[in-house]
Amino acid sequence: MSADTADLQLISSLAPALLKTLLVGQTPLLPRNPAKICRPPTQVPVILGVGITFDVLAVLCFSIHVYTKPALSKNVKWDDLTCYLGYICSIVYLVGVAMGCINGAAIRHISDVYLDKTLAKSSL
């Protein structure tokens, strides 16, 4: 039995309530004062703010394209279909990033992440 298999069996045998209390990584200390714990800020608001802002701009541009293209040319070609597919994929990507940031361990410092968040489906 390898060390990885033993670690996975050990983690799977832990109670879910215990997983909420175990940190994934060690809390960093300030270099000049080792007794004081450094709590780095999370980047979740920045990532979500930028992503949502650019998605609103994308909705505006996409809606203009969807409205004007059929009105002007009266037909839809392959480049329009790739534009639609790309927009749908960008929405799916933004939803995945948002779920990882809000419910999972994405964009958080290792000292702020508990094992239950790391092993959750939203972190995958």
Secondary structure, 3 states (H helix, E strand, C coil): CCHHHHHHHHHHHCCHHHHCCCECCCCCECCCCCCCECCCCCCHHHHHHHHHHHHHHHHHHHHHHHHHHHHHHCCCCHHHHHHHHHHHHHHHHHHHHHHHHHHCCCCCCHHHCEHHHHCCHHHC
